[in-house]
């Protein structure tokens, strides 16, 4: 993942995160004041959407981190742990809402939600639809419009807000006609949404757990990396190469030996070339860390004075 793609992905996600965070706060506030369990549960669902988008954003920025020399993921492990903590908090919150909802159903719901709950959920649905239409228009301007349209549809996610809207509307309509038994529709919608939050939280936990465990590449993939590095002019030998999978991306840590007579600047240029070549050829590589060491001053450089332009490699 290049820096430009990382920046573009971040810019595309932040407005959606801000929108869903604002919706979560507003729906949470009015869910309490308007006495609507469905609106409160939908607020938690919007918060789950925020956590999922933040996790996606961390994945987009992951190319800025590097592997340590012992192959551990270092700071990379912190990001999945934050997602796990937030997902767990959301699941606990949804369970609390479900418990209080069931308790109120057993005790008997005595009144429907207030009008403010319906107004807020309708505004929420309209805001999400307007945002989706805007994203859809931008998607057709992308180089890969099909993938962009799929991403826009993924973040549309109107099912649970519609469930909340149906529950609130049904409960309020029942109140208008004096059908107190149907006051339960708001509570039933809340239960449906809380189960959706639990499922989404489980998926976030699973994804974060998988991301926190770096996996070694298959042998054939590692061999392709080795062959590519060996063909770069200036590389004499590859002392070590560690390529680790972190979710959908790969980080590479490579140690090379170069002519001990070249300057530090020249060694840096070789390392820079390795990074550029690997990230250009292998699009799934997020970052490359190159460590340069002088080659053993024995054969073939014991008494040789080799210019940089004629530096041999394993394949030159």
Secondary structure, 3 states (H helix, E strand, C coil): CCHHHHHHHHHHHHHHHHHHHHHHHHHHHHHHHCCCHHHHHHHHHHHHHHHHHHHHHHHHHHHHCCCCCCCCCCCHHHHHHHHHHHHHHHHHHHHHHHHHHHHHHHHCCCCCCCHHHHHHHHHHHHHHHHHHHHHHHHHCCCCCHHHHHHHHHHCCCCHHHHHHHHHHHHHHHHHHHCCHHHHHHHHHHHHHHHHHHHHHHHHHHHHHHHHCCCEECCHHHHHHHHHHHHCCCCCCEEEEEEEEEECCEEEEEEEEEECCCCCHHHHHHHHHHHHHHHHHHCCCEEEEEEEEEECCCCCCCCCCCCCHHHCCCCCC
